[in-house]
Amino acid sequence: MTMEDNRIWAFEESLWTGNADHYRELIDDACVMVLPEEPFVLSSTQAIEAVADTPRWSTVTFSEQQVMRPQEGLITIAYRAEAEREGRSGYVAYCTTTMRRLEHDVWRVVQHQQTPPLAIGTS
C-alpha cells in the first residue's frame, strides 16, 4: 500500500513544525542528513540533537513538489520550502527527503537534505 501524496506532505510538514519528540519518532536510526549549517553532514542522532536545541518552524509552505516511488515501501520527495519562525523569516531551501515503510502506515525518514538557493545559484 502506498502513502497518499497529501499524507506525504502532511508528514513532511510535521517534521518542520512538530516538537522534538515527534521528530525523534519519525527519524530512522539509519538516517543521514545534509543541512546548510555546520557540521553539514549529520547522523540521525546528531540531527535529532540539533532539532532539540533549535526553535521549531511556526509555518512552512512547499512548492515545486515532486513525489517518486522507486520501489515498494520507498518514497523520495523533492520540493522548495519557505519557512518562518519567531526571530527568523524567509528561510528558503530546496529539499529532498527519502522515507521507508517499516510496516503498514509506519514510515521513517532515512535521508533529508536542504540546499539554500544561494548555494546553487538561483533564487
All heavy atoms as an XYZ file, in Angstrom:
990
protein
N       0.844     -1.193      0.000
C       0.000      0.000      0.000
C       0.883      1.248      0.000
O       1.810      1.359      0.790
C      -0.913     -0.011      1.230
C      -1.709      1.270      1.390
S      -2.872      1.190      2.744
C      -4.128      0.204      1.988
N       0.625      2.171     -0.900
C       1.437      3.382     -0.989
C       0.843      4.478     -0.110
O      -0.358      4.492      0.176
C       1.505      3.896     -2.437
O       0.191      4.231     -2.866
C       2.105      2.865     -3.348
N       1.698      5.367      0.322
C       1.236      6.505      1.099
C       0.684      7.542      0.118
O       1.320      7.835     -0.889
C       2.381      7.109      1.926
C       1.856      8.063      2.973
S       2.984      9.167      3.856
C       4.209      8.227      4.616
N      -0.502      8.061      0.397
C      -1.114      9.063     -0.471
C      -0.295     10.351     -0.452
O       0.288     10.710      0.568
C      -2.534      9.369      0.028
C      -3.446      8.166      0.097
C      -3.829      7.647     -1.285
O      -3.909      8.453     -2.225
O      -4.029      6.425     -1.400
N      -0.291     11.062     -1.586
C       0.503     12.287     -1.687
C       0.167     13.308     -0.602
O       1.072     13.897     -0.013
C       0.329     12.927     -3.064
C       1.097     12.194     -4.158
O       1.658     11.107     -3.887
O       1.130     12.713     -5.284
N      -1.128     13.518     -0.303
C      -1.473     14.511      0.719
C      -0.939     14.099      2.090
O      -0.542     14.932      2.894
C      -2.978     14.789      0.756
C      -3.816     13.561      1.030
O      -3.361     12.421      0.880
N      -5.064     13.781      1.415
N      -0.898     12.801      2.363
C      -0.328     12.324      3.628
C       1.186     12.505      3.641
O       1.774     12.781      4.694
C      -0.703     10.864      3.860
C      -2.201     10.725      4.203
C      -2.623      9.310      4.526
N      -1.785      8.717      5.548
C      -1.301      7.470      5.490
N      -1.567      6.690      4.467
N      -0.560      6.997      6.465
N       1.817     12.327      2.503
C       3.270     12.548      2.413
C       3.600     13.984      2.797
O       4.489     14.236      3.605
C       3.788     12.251      0.991
C       3.679     10.764      0.680
C       5.229     12.751      0.825
C       3.908     10.414     -0.776
N       2.861     14.949      2.231
C       3.163     16.358      2.506
C       2.801     16.747      3.938
O       3.496     17.557      4.560
C       2.507     17.247      1.448
C       3.097     16.941      0.102
C       2.476     16.339     -0.955
C       4.458     17.134     -0.296
N       3.377     16.169     -1.983
C       4.592     16.644     -1.617
C       5.589     17.683      0.326
C       5.795     16.682     -2.323
C       6.799     17.728     -0.376
C       6.890     17.235     -1.677
N       1.759     16.150      4.500
C       1.436     16.400      5.913
C       2.537     15.837      6.810
O       2.940     16.462      7.801
C       0.082     15.789      6.260
N       3.034     14.646      6.470
C       4.145     14.020      7.201
C       5.368     14.936      7.152
O       5.986     15.227      8.186
C       4.446     12.667      6.540
C       5.567     11.872      7.148
C       5.304     10.867      8.063
C       6.883     12.074      6.759
C       6.334     10.091      8.601
C       7.917     11.313      7.296
C       7.641     10.329      8.215
N       5.696     15.423      5.961
C       6.874     16.285      5.802
C       6.709     17.595      6.561
O       7.627     18.046      7.238
C       7.146     16.539      4.314
C       8.449     17.239      4.037
C       9.682     16.373      4.258
O       9.562     15.157      4.537
O      10.792     16.925      4.150
N       5.528     18.197      6.474
C       5.285     19.444      7.209
C       5.461     19.224      8.708
O       6.024     20.067      9.412
C       3.886     19.971      6.918
C       3.583     21.269      7.631
C       2.200     21.818      7.342
O       1.443     21.203      6.565
O       1.868     22.879      7.914
N       5.017     18.077      9.206
C       5.134     17.805     10.639
C       6.590     17.721     11.083
O       6.915     18.012     12.229
C       4.387     16.525     11.006
O       5.119     15.361     10.663
N       7.474     17.347     10.170
C       8.901     17.306     10.504
C       9.470     18.711     10.687
O      10.402     18.910     11.458
C       9.688     16.559      9.423
C       9.400     15.059      9.361
C       9.936     14.469      8.064
C      10.006     14.348     10.560
N       8.928     19.668      9.981
C       9.371     21.056     10.102
C       8.769     21.740     11.328
O       9.419     22.559     11.960
C       8.977     21.838      8.849
C       9.797     21.538      7.631
C       9.694     20.431      6.829
C      10.833     22.333      7.076
N      10.604     20.504      5.815
C      11.316     21.668      5.933
C      11.394     23.560      7.427
C      12.339     22.187      5.140
C      12.416     24.077      6.632
C      12.877     23.392      5.516
N       7.524     21.417     11.645
C       6.814     22.189     12.677
C       6.585     21.436     13.983
O       6.284     22.058     14.995
C       5.442     22.660     12.147
O       4.657     21.510     11.803
C       5.596     23.562     10.918
N       6.712     20.112     13.967
C       6.451     19.329     15.171
C       7.543     19.481     16.219
O       8.645     19.945     15.925
N       7.238     19.068     17.425
C       8.223     19.188     18.503
C       9.322     18.125     18.362
O       9.255     17.236     17.503
C       7.551     19.139     19.875
C       6.897     17.801     20.166
O       7.319     16.736     19.708
N       5.834     17.851     20.961
N      10.331     18.216     19.204
C      11.492     17.326     19.107
C      11.112     15.859     19.300
O      11.672     14.982     18.635
C      12.564     17.744     20.118
N      10.147     15.576     20.177
C       9.725     14.183     20.386
C       9.077     13.612     19.121
O       9.323     12.470     18.751
C       8.756     14.071     21.562
C       9.443     14.268     22.904
O      10.676     14.058     22.977
O       8.760     14.629     23.873
N       8.256     14.423     18.472
C       7.626     13.998     17.227
C       8.702     13.727     16.162
O       8.663     12.718     15.468
C       6.649     15.081     16.748
C       6.013     14.775     15.436
N       5.013     13.845     15.292
C       6.251     15.267     14.191
C       4.658     13.787     14.019
N       5.395     14.636     13.335
N       9.644     14.632     16.057
C      10.743     14.499     15.102
C      11.529     13.220     15.368
O      11.805     12.436     14.465
C      11.639     15.736     15.233
C      12.673     15.890     14.161
C      12.361     16.475     12.941
C      13.986     15.481     14.380
C      13.318     16.645     11.965
C      14.949     15.642     13.401
C      14.612     16.231     12.199
O      15.572     16.393     11.227
N      11.868     12.997     16.624
C      12.621     11.804     17.038
C      11.888     10.523     16.629
O      12.493      9.559     16.172
C      12.842     11.838     18.549
C      13.680     10.716     19.113
C      13.894     10.885     20.619
N      14.713     12.062     20.908
C      14.270     13.175     21.502
N      13.021     13.283     21.887
N      15.085     14.184     21.725
N      10.564     10.540     16.743
C       9.755      9.372     16.416
C       9.794      9.042     14.921
O       9.712      7.883     14.535
C       8.310      9.645     16.847
C       7.341      8.534     16.571
C       5.939      8.911     17.003
O       5.760      9.442     18.115
O       5.013      8.676     16.206
N       9.937     10.060     14.062
C       9.853      9.852     12.615
C      11.200      9.693     11.910
O      11.233      9.411     10.715
C       9.073     11.003     11.968
C       7.631     11.167     12.442
C       6.957     12.311     11.709
C       6.843      9.873     12.268
N      12.297      9.875     12.626
C      13.624      9.772     12.015
C      14.185      8.377     12.260
O      14.311      7.935     13.399
C      14.582     10.853     12.585
C      14.014     12.251     12.338
C      15.979     10.701     11.998
C      13.781     12.612     10.894
N      14.535      7.700     11.185
C      15.088      6.349     11.267
C      16.484      6.372     11.886
O      17.231      7.337     11.708
C      15.161      5.765      9.851
C      15.356      4.266      9.852
O      16.519      3.819      9.894
O      14.341      3.550      9.804
N      16.839      5.319     12.596
C      18.184      5.223     13.184
C      19.273      5.274     12.123
O      20.399      5.681     12.397
C      18.333      3.927     13.987
C      17.487      3.926     15.254
O      17.046      5.017     15.695
O      17.262      2.837     15.806
N      18.951      4.861     10.898
C      19.934      4.826      9.811
C      19.865      6.073      8.927
O      20.405      6.079      7.829
C      19.721      3.572      8.966
N      19.217      7.133      9.400
C      19.056      8.350      8.606
C      20.363      9.132      8.482
O      21.180      9.162      9.403
C      18.001      9.245      9.254
S      17.579     10.695      8.282
N      20.530      9.774      7.339
C      21.633     10.711      7.126
C      21.032     12.005      6.589
O      20.075     11.980      5.810
C      22.709     10.143      6.160
C      22.138      9.905      4.780
C      23.927     11.036      6.118
N      21.575     13.135      7.046
C      21.071     14.438      6.612
C      22.216     15.338      6.200
O      23.324     15.243      6.745
C      20.296     15.130      7.734
C      19.030     14.440      8.088
S      18.003     15.501      9.123
C      16.700     14.340      9.505
N      21.918     16.234      5.259
C      22.848     17.291      4.878
C      22.084     18.600      5.030
O      21.067     18.816      4.367
C      23.358     17.119      3.427
C      24.225     18.306      3.025
C      24.138     15.817      3.290
N      22.567     19.448      5.942
C      21.924     20.719      6.239
C      22.896     21.859      5.989
O      24.121     21.652      6.041
C      21.431     20.739      7.692
C      20.432     19.631      8.060
C      20.098     19.680      9.543
C      19.172     19.737      7.228
N      22.400     23.070      5.755
C      23.277     24.191      5.401
C      23.957     24.868      6.588
O      24.301     26.036      6.511
C      22.324     25.146      4.671
C      20.997     24.886      5.297
C      20.983     23.412      5.606
N      24.125     24.147      7.682
C      24.839     24.676      8.847
C      25.766     23.599      9.372
O      25.487     22.407      9.238
C      23.842     25.095      9.938
C      22.921     26.228      9.506
C      21.862     26.570     10.551
O      21.857     25.947     11.636
O      21.038     27.449     10.272
N      26.870     24.023      9.965
C      27.838     23.053     10.483
C      27.185     22.146     11.507
O      26.351     22.604     12.265
C      29.035     23.789     11.099
C      29.875     24.447     10.031
C      31.188     24.986     10.580
O      31.683     24.495     11.621
O      31.727     25.890      9.952
N      27.536     20.881     11.483
C      28.617     20.210     10.751
C      28.246     19.757      9.342
O      28.984     19.004      8.731
C      28.932     19.014     11.644
C      27.615     18.645     12.248
C      26.890     19.964     12.437
N      27.107     20.202      8.804
C      26.621     19.938      7.449
C      26.123     18.507      7.243
O      25.011     18.308      6.826
C      27.657     20.310      6.370
C      28.097     21.743      6.439
C      29.388     22.074      6.848
C      27.212     22.774      6.132
C      29.780     23.399      6.934
C      27.604     24.100      6.213
C      28.892     24.413      6.619
N      26.951     17.505      7.493
C      26.543     16.105      7.333
C      26.267     15.543      8.721
O      27.153     15.538      9.577
C      27.631     15.275      6.620
C      27.200     13.816      6.500
C      27.932     15.861      5.244
N      25.019     15.093      8.934
C      24.609     14.655     10.263
C      24.038     13.244     10.239
O      23.331     12.866      9.306
C      23.521     15.590     10.817
C      23.908     17.031     11.103
C      23.743     17.904      9.893
C      23.067     17.564     12.233
N      24.332     12.519     11.293
C      23.689     11.223     11.516
C      22.306     11.481     12.105
O      21.971     12.616     12.467
C      24.516     10.403     12.516
O      24.460     11.015     13.804
N      21.516     10.437     12.238
C      20.184     10.607     12.827
C      20.277     11.177     14.236
O      19.533     12.079     14.600
C      19.417      9.286     12.824
O      20.108      8.310     13.572
N      21.215     10.680     15.021
C      21.379     11.161     16.402
C      21.744     12.638     16.418
O      21.180     13.421     17.186
C      22.461     10.334     17.129
O      22.074      8.956     17.093
C      22.619     10.782     18.568
N      22.678     13.044     15.561
C      23.073     14.456     15.502
C      21.913     15.336     15.049
O      21.721     16.431     15.573
C      24.254     14.639     14.543
C      25.551     14.036     15.049
C      26.614     14.049     13.958
O      26.393     13.590     12.832
N      27.779     14.596     14.282
N      21.142     14.866     14.076
C      20.006     15.648     13.577
C      18.962     15.828     14.667
O      18.430     16.926     14.849
C      19.397     14.960     12.360
N      18.666     14.776     15.402
C      17.682     14.852     16.488
C      18.167     15.803     17.576
O      17.400     16.630     18.081
C      17.389     13.448     17.051
C      16.597     12.648     15.996
C      16.645     13.518     18.378
C      16.527     11.160     16.262
N      19.454     15.753     17.923
C      20.004     16.674     18.919
C      19.913     18.119     18.434
O      19.575     19.017     19.202
C      21.455     16.310     19.231
C      21.602     15.039     20.050
C      23.048     14.579     20.185
O      23.965     15.284     19.706
O      23.253     13.500     20.775
N      20.205     18.343     17.147
C      20.136     19.695     16.593
C      18.709     20.232     16.659
O      18.488     21.396     17.014
C      20.653     19.704     15.156
N      17.732     19.406     16.343
C      16.331     19.825     16.389
C      15.908     20.127     17.825
O      15.204     21.096     18.083
C      15.423     18.750     15.753
C      13.963     18.969     16.113
C      15.610     18.762     14.253
N      16.369     19.320     18.756
C      16.013     19.537     20.161
C      16.521     20.883     20.657
O      15.919     21.490     21.539
C      16.562     18.403     21.025
N      17.632     21.374     20.070
C      18.244     22.632     20.500
C      17.854     23.830     19.632
O      18.406     24.917     19.805
C      19.768     22.493     20.487
C      20.259     21.494     21.527
O      19.531     21.248     22.507
O      21.365     20.948     21.350
N      16.933     23.641     18.680
C      16.569     24.695     17.739
C      15.074     24.958     17.823
O      14.291     24.008     17.833
C      16.920     24.254     16.289
O      18.296     23.917     16.238
C      16.636     25.362     15.301
N      14.668     26.236     17.845
C      13.225     26.519     17.821
C      12.603     25.937     16.557
O      13.202     25.990     15.476
C      13.148     28.047     17.806
C      14.483     28.509     18.298
C      15.475     27.454     17.906
N      11.420     25.375     16.680
C      10.737     24.777     15.533
C      10.165     25.865     14.635
O       9.889     26.979     15.087
C       9.607     23.845     16.020
C      10.071     22.752     16.965
C      11.228     21.891     16.422
N      10.792     21.120     15.274
C      11.513     20.961     14.166
N      12.688     21.486     14.041
N      11.031     20.265     13.165
N       9.959     25.560     13.384
C       9.355     26.493     12.445
C       7.876     26.616     12.779
O       7.210     25.625     13.057
C       9.550     25.996     11.012
C      10.993     25.897     10.633
C      11.744     24.758     10.574
C      11.869     26.971     10.310
N      13.038     25.069     10.220
C      13.144     26.424     10.051
C      11.711     28.355     10.204
C      14.246     27.196      9.700
C      12.808     29.129      9.848
C      14.063     28.557      9.597
N       7.350     27.825     12.733
C       5.918     28.009     13.002
C       5.094     27.740     11.750
O       3.975     27.232     11.840
C       5.647     29.408     13.549
O       6.181     30.390     12.690
N       5.622     28.075     10.576
C       4.943     27.777      9.327
C       5.958     27.337      8.276
O       7.113     27.769      8.295
C       4.181     28.992      8.762
O       5.116     30.027      8.454
C       3.137     29.504      9.732
N       5.499     26.489      7.376
C       6.299     26.098      6.215
C       5.339     25.874      5.050
O       4.241     25.344      5.242
C       7.160     24.839      6.492
C       6.301     23.628      6.807
C       8.103     24.547      5.333
N       5.732     26.341      3.884
C       4.953     26.082      2.681
C       5.864     25.417      1.661
O       7.062     25.720      1.583
C       4.339     27.370      2.085
O       5.386     28.303      1.835
C       3.326     27.985      3.029
N       5.280     24.518      0.893
C       6.031     23.761     -0.108
C       5.564     24.153     -1.502
O       4.378     24.400     -1.726
C       5.812     22.250      0.070
C       6.195     21.717      1.426
C       5.374     20.805      2.074
C       7.362     22.101      2.055
C       5.712     20.289      3.314
C       7.711     21.595      3.290
C       6.890     20.686      3.923
N       6.498     24.184     -2.435
C       6.177     24.367     -3.847
C       7.149     23.500     -4.659
O       8.059     22.895     -4.096
C       6.273     25.845     -4.247
O       7.585     26.334     -4.028
N       6.951     23.477     -5.970
C       7.796     22.677     -6.864
C       7.899     21.221     -6.386
O       8.944     20.584     -6.463
C       9.185     23.318     -7.022
C       9.118     24.736     -7.573
C      10.460     25.399     -7.718
O      11.419     24.721     -8.138
O      10.559     26.602     -7.410
N       6.784     20.707     -5.894
C       6.747     19.393     -5.244
C       6.772     18.244     -6.256
O       6.057     18.279     -7.248
C       5.486     19.292     -4.392
C       5.458     20.291     -3.253
C       4.058     20.550     -2.758
O       3.359     21.392     -3.308
N       3.636     19.833     -1.728
N       7.592     17.263     -5.953
C       7.643     16.034     -6.734
C       7.666     14.845     -5.790
O       8.289     14.906     -4.728
C       8.880     15.994     -7.628
C       8.872     17.066     -8.697
C       9.936     16.821     -9.742
O      10.317     15.695    -10.013
N      10.412     17.903    -10.328
N       6.991     13.780     -6.177
C       6.960     12.540     -5.398
C       7.392     11.407     -6.313
O       6.848     11.240     -7.404
C       5.540     12.250     -4.849
C       5.504     10.906     -4.120
C       5.073     13.378     -3.934
N       8.376     10.640     -5.874
C       8.843      9.477     -6.620
C       8.705      8.238     -5.738
O       8.939      8.302     -4.526
C      10.311      9.634     -7.029
C      10.582     10.836     -7.888
S       9.718     10.695     -9.449
C       9.848     12.363    -10.054
N       8.332      7.162     -6.358
C       8.207      5.882     -5.659
C       9.069      4.866     -6.392
O       8.570      4.094     -7.211
C       6.738      5.450     -5.623
C       5.869      6.354     -4.752
C       4.392      5.965     -4.857
N       3.580      6.729     -3.922
C       3.075      7.929     -4.176
N       3.308      8.514     -5.323
N       2.336      8.542     -3.272
N      10.393      4.854     -6.126
C      11.293      3.993     -6.888
C      11.067      2.503     -6.669
O      11.419      1.693     -7.520
C      12.685      4.415     -6.437
C      12.488      5.097     -5.126
C      11.105      5.676     -5.143
N      10.519      2.141     -5.533
C      10.174      0.743     -5.287
C       9.157      0.687     -4.157
O       8.963      1.671     -3.438
C      11.410     -0.093     -4.947
C      12.020      0.219     -3.582
C      13.252     -0.606     -3.302
O      14.130     -0.712     -4.142
N      13.320     -1.197     -2.132
N       8.530     -0.449     -3.987
C       7.542     -0.632     -2.928
C       8.170     -0.317     -1.568
O       9.268     -0.788     -1.254
C       7.026     -2.077     -2.948
C       5.979     -2.373     -1.899
C       4.664     -1.651     -2.127
O       4.339     -1.333     -3.286
O       3.972     -1.397     -1.126
N       7.486      0.508     -0.781
C       7.966      0.822      0.563
C       9.043      1.891      0.624
O       9.656      2.092      1.665
N       9.269      2.602     -0.492
C      10.288      3.654     -0.527
C       9.723      4.850     -1.277
O       9.205      4.701     -2.393
C      11.547      3.143     -1.216
C      12.814      3.977     -1.093
C      13.283      4.040      0.362
C      13.909      3.398     -1.974
N       9.774      6.040     -0.657
C       9.278      7.264     -1.279
C      10.363      8.322     -1.159
O      10.946      8.513     -0.091
C       7.992      7.771     -0.584
C       6.859      6.764     -0.752
C       7.583      9.141     -1.128
C       5.615      7.110      0.060
N      10.612      9.023     -2.271
C      11.526     10.164     -2.267
C      10.753     11.375     -2.757
O      10.054     11.298     -3.770
C      12.744      9.915     -3.168
O      13.462      8.785     -2.673
C      13.675     11.126     -3.170
N      10.882     12.480     -2.022
C      10.221     13.714     -2.427
C      11.266     14.813     -2.598
O      12.334     14.786     -1.975
C       9.131     14.148     -1.425
C       9.706     14.398     -0.025
C       8.005     13.123     -1.384
C       8.693     14.954      0.978
N      10.926     15.767     -3.464
C      11.759     16.949     -3.675
C      10.824     18.154     -3.701
O       9.689     18.056     -4.179
C      12.533     16.836     -4.985
N      11.312     19.281     -3.181
C      10.439     20.445     -3.081
C      11.232     21.681     -2.707
O      12.389     21.605     -2.295
C       9.336     20.206     -2.046
C       9.847     19.918     -0.645
C       9.973     20.928      0.310
C      10.211     18.626     -0.268
C      10.443     20.663      1.591
C      10.685     18.357      1.009
C      10.797     19.376      1.931
O      11.268     19.113      3.196
N      10.566     22.824     -2.842
C      11.091     24.097     -2.357
C      10.305     24.423     -1.093
O       9.071     24.383     -1.095
C      10.876     25.186     -3.406
C      11.412     26.548     -3.019
C      11.143     27.532     -4.178
N      11.862     28.778     -4.019
C      11.376     29.867     -3.414
N      10.151     29.842     -2.903
N      12.094     30.959     -3.330
N      11.013     24.725     -0.013
C      10.378     25.065      1.258
C      10.610     26.538      1.578
O      11.705     27.057      1.355
C      10.957     24.217      2.387
N       9.573     27.175      2.101
C       9.685     28.522      2.658
C       9.159     28.442      4.083
O       8.011     28.049      4.287
C       8.875     29.531      1.852
C       9.420     29.748      0.456
C       8.659     30.831     -0.282
O       8.542     31.947      0.266
O       8.179     30.542     -1.386
N      10.034     28.768      5.041
C       9.673     28.585      6.450
C       9.903     29.864      7.244
O      10.765     30.676      6.908
C      10.492     27.442      7.043
N       9.114     29.992      8.319
C       9.241     31.140      9.222
C       9.075     30.686     10.663
O       8.369     29.719     10.937
C       8.177     32.195      8.904
C       8.326     32.813      7.539
C       7.350     33.961      7.310
O       6.541     34.265      8.220
O       7.403     34.538      6.218
N       9.749     31.387     11.537
C       9.561     31.213     12.976
C       9.952     32.527     13.633
O      10.547     33.404     13.001
C      10.408     30.059     13.520
C      11.903     30.302     13.468
C      12.660     29.163     14.157
N      14.079     29.279     13.915
C      14.849     28.316     13.446
N      14.338     27.148     13.142
N      16.127     28.512     13.276
N       9.620     32.651     14.894
C       9.963     33.877     15.610
C      11.468     34.086     15.552
O      12.253     33.183     15.852
C       9.493     33.781     17.064
C       9.607     35.089     17.800
C       9.001     35.032     19.188
O       7.989     34.310     19.370
O       9.541     35.693     20.068
N      11.860     35.271     15.126
C      13.279     35.572     15.043
C      13.923     35.212     13.715
O      15.067     35.570     13.463
N      13.198     34.516     12.847
C      13.767     34.175     11.544
C      12.640     33.994     10.536
O      11.811     33.119     10.679
C      14.600     32.900     11.624
C      15.271     32.566     10.296
C      16.285     31.466     10.446
N      17.008     31.299      9.197
C      17.921     30.382      8.993
N      18.242     29.550      9.951
N      18.530     30.281      7.836
N      12.638     34.848      9.521
C      11.616     34.709      8.487
C      12.297     34.578      7.135
O      13.463     34.932      6.966
C      10.677     35.912      8.498
O      11.401     37.082      8.196
N      11.558     34.062      6.202
C      12.046     33.981      4.845
C      13.115     32.937      4.584
O      13.885     33.071      3.643
N      13.183     31.876      5.396
C      14.126     30.797      5.122
C      13.624     30.023      3.906
O      12.477     29.582      3.870
C      14.276     29.859      6.319
C      15.172     28.669      6.038
C      16.543     28.828      5.982
C      14.635     27.411      5.810
C      17.381     27.744      5.703
C      15.461     26.317      5.540
C      16.831     26.500      5.486
O      17.656     25.434      5.202
N      14.481     29.877      2.913
C      14.132     29.143      1.695
C      15.189     28.081      1.458
O      16.393     28.338      1.606
C      14.057     30.088      0.474
C      13.818     29.307     -0.814
C      12.970     31.132      0.670
N      14.756     26.889      1.092
C      15.687     25.818      0.752
C      15.024     24.868     -0.237
O      13.805     24.696     -0.224
C      16.116     25.049      1.997
N      15.843     24.290     -1.086
C      15.407     23.187     -1.934
C      15.767     21.912     -1.197
O      16.895     21.765     -0.713
C      16.087     23.260     -3.309
C      15.552     24.425     -4.107
C      16.127     25.682     -4.016
C      14.435     24.268     -4.919
C      15.619     26.752     -4.725
C      13.917     25.338     -5.630
C      14.514     26.573     -5.535
O      13.997     27.637     -6.231
N      14.812     21.000     -1.085
C      14.975     19.865     -0.185
C      14.647     18.545     -0.874
O      13.871     18.497     -1.828
C      14.034     20.009      1.008
S      14.209     21.572      1.891
N      15.225     17.491     -0.324
C      14.816     16.134     -0.651
C      14.668     15.368      0.649
O      15.377     15.629      1.623
C      15.834     15.384     -1.547
O      17.083     15.291     -0.866
C      16.019     16.079     -2.888
N      13.731     14.451      0.655
C      13.534     13.546      1.783
C      13.225     12.175      1.215
O      12.450     12.053      0.263
C      12.363     13.999      2.676
O      12.646     15.295      3.206
C      12.125     13.027      3.835
N      13.825     11.156      1.804
C      13.510      9.777      1.443
C      12.993      9.091      2.697
O      13.585      9.227      3.769
C      14.748      9.031      0.903
O      15.248      9.754     -0.234
C      14.398      7.605      0.494
N      11.871      8.395      2.540
C      11.295      7.678      3.675
C      11.029      6.229      3.278
O      10.781      5.940      2.115
C      10.030      8.371      4.172
C       8.983      8.617      3.122
S       7.762      9.876      3.573
C       8.597     11.357      3.068
N      11.141      5.364      4.271
C      10.878      3.945      4.021
C       9.779      3.465      4.950
O       9.629      3.954      6.074
C      12.138      3.103      4.199
C      12.623      2.984      5.622
C      13.874      2.122      5.692
N      14.363      2.048      7.054
C      14.609      0.919      7.692
N      14.423     -0.238      7.091
N      15.052      0.930      8.923
N       9.035      2.501      4.454
C       7.956      1.937      5.252
C       8.509      0.795      6.096
O       9.163     -0.109      5.598
C       6.831      1.421      4.351
C       5.611      1.003      5.164
C       4.472      0.503      4.309
N       4.898     -0.715      3.629
C       4.717     -0.949      2.336
N       4.142     -0.061      1.559
N       5.114     -2.079      1.800
N       8.226      0.850      7.407
C       8.633     -0.225      8.308
C       7.550     -1.288      8.407
O       7.828     -2.475      8.521
C       8.945      0.325      9.699
C      10.081      1.336      9.791
C      10.294      1.744     11.238
C      11.364      0.793      9.193
N       6.306     -0.828      8.414
C       5.136     -1.715      8.444
C       3.957     -0.880      7.976
O       4.110      0.315      7.699
C       4.910     -2.286      9.842
C       4.739     -1.221     10.919
C       4.713     -1.789     12.323
O       5.764     -2.204     12.826
O       3.613     -1.810     12.899
N       2.798     -1.460      7.892
C       1.625     -0.741      7.400
C       1.458      0.595      8.125
O       1.374      0.648      9.354
C       0.364     -1.593      7.587
C      -0.870     -0.908      7.101
N      -1.128     -0.699      5.769
C      -1.891     -0.334      7.779
C      -2.269     -0.043      5.635
N      -2.762      0.185      6.848
N       1.449      1.673      7.356
C       1.252      3.038      7.875
C       2.328      3.510      8.843
O       2.104      4.470      9.578
C      -0.128      3.179      8.541
C      -1.176      3.662      7.561
O      -0.822      4.016      6.412
O      -2.361      3.696      7.948
N       3.480      2.876      8.872
C       4.590      3.329      9.718
C       5.769      3.642      8.799
O       6.368      2.742      8.205
C       4.991      2.269     10.761
C       6.174      2.756     11.595
C       3.802      1.937     11.661
N       6.063      4.931      8.685
C       7.122      5.401      7.796
C       8.188      6.131      8.607
O       7.871      6.780      9.608
C       6.536      6.354      6.746
C       5.626      5.674      5.788
C       4.303      5.357      5.985
C       5.959      5.204      4.486
N       3.806      4.720      4.877
C       4.792      4.623      3.937
C       7.132      5.225      3.722
C       4.775      4.066      2.663
C       7.101      4.671      2.445
C       5.946      4.100      1.936
N       9.434      6.043      8.174
C      10.556      6.722      8.826
C      11.440      7.384      7.775
O      11.658      6.830      6.684
C      11.413      5.743      9.639
C      10.693      5.102     10.815
C      10.354      6.112     11.912
N       9.645      5.507     13.011
C       8.326      5.420     13.125
N       7.546      5.888     12.188
N       7.770      4.860     14.172
N      11.977      8.542      8.115
C      12.879      9.264      7.230
C      14.259      8.620      7.290
O      14.814      8.422      8.372
C      12.965     10.752      7.639
C      14.035     11.484      6.832
C      11.610     11.415      7.492
N      14.802      8.297      6.111
C      16.160      7.726      6.042
C      17.149      8.695      5.410
O      18.362      8.476      5.477
C      16.192      6.367      5.301
C      15.435      5.311      6.092
C      15.678      6.482      3.885
N      16.643      9.772      4.791
C      17.522     10.773      4.172
C      16.780     12.093      4.087
O      15.589     12.129      3.789
C      17.930     10.305      2.770
C      18.750     11.286      1.961
C      17.907     12.323      1.192
O      16.773     12.065      0.820
N      18.457     13.491      0.996
N      17.490     13.204      4.381
C      16.937     14.546      4.194
C      18.082     15.482      3.864
O      19.171     15.370      4.416
C      16.199     15.024      5.451
C      15.642     16.409      5.308
N      14.547     16.691      4.529
C      16.058     17.583      5.825
C      14.304     17.996      4.588
N      15.204     18.557      5.365
N      17.818     16.407      2.959
C      18.834     17.371      2.529
C      18.167     18.714      2.294
O      17.034     18.766      1.825
C      19.493     16.831      1.247
C      20.261     17.822      0.417
C      19.361     18.564     -0.581
O      18.380     18.020     -1.057
N      19.684     19.791     -0.855
N      18.853     19.802      2.664
C      18.371     21.163      2.416
C      19.487     21.970      1.763
O      20.604     22.013      2.283
C      17.988     21.868      3.718
C      16.832     21.260      4.445
C      16.532     21.987      5.741
O      16.937     23.115      5.954
N      15.809     21.312      6.619
N      19.180     22.606      0.639
C      20.148     23.475     -0.044
C      19.515     24.847     -0.249
O      18.547     24.963     -1.003
C      20.537     22.880     -1.410
O      21.055     21.565     -1.221
C      21.587     23.751     -2.101
N      20.051     25.870      0.411
C      19.534     27.229      0.174
C      19.816     27.656     -1.273
O      20.815     27.242     -1.855
C      20.324     28.090      1.156
C      20.843     27.126      2.175
C      21.059     25.841      1.447
N      18.944     28.494     -1.848
C      19.124     28.908     -3.238
C      20.483     29.528     -3.537
O      21.038     29.281     -4.599
C      18.004     29.922     -3.462
C      16.976     29.588     -2.449
C      17.725     29.036     -1.272
N      21.040     30.316     -2.642
C      22.340     30.944     -2.902
C      23.432     29.902     -3.098
O      24.379     30.121     -3.849
C      22.726     31.902     -1.771
C      21.831     33.130     -1.634
C      22.262     33.955     -0.437
C      21.862     33.972     -2.909
N      23.280     28.764     -2.455
C      24.288     27.705     -2.584
C      24.262     27.050     -3.964
O      25.241     26.459     -4.374
C      24.086     26.646     -1.498
N      23.137     27.206     -4.672
C      23.050     26.601     -6.000
C      22.863     27.628     -7.095
O      22.627     27.296     -8.241
C      21.928     25.526     -6.054
C      20.587     26.102     -5.641
C      22.292     24.315     -5.230
C      19.426     25.133     -5.757
N      22.966     28.912     -6.730
C      22.982     29.966     -7.734
C      21.634     30.374     -8.298
O      21.573     30.961     -9.368
N      20.526     30.067     -7.572
C      19.206     30.528     -8.016
C      18.462     31.105     -6.828
O      18.885     30.952     -5.688
C      18.362     29.359     -8.584
O      18.127     28.406     -7.548
C      19.028     28.709     -9.778
N      17.374     31.771     -7.122
C      16.558     32.295     -6.019
C      15.110     32.001     -6.225
O      14.701     31.545     -7.249
C      16.767     33.801     -5.871
O      16.402     34.457     -7.076
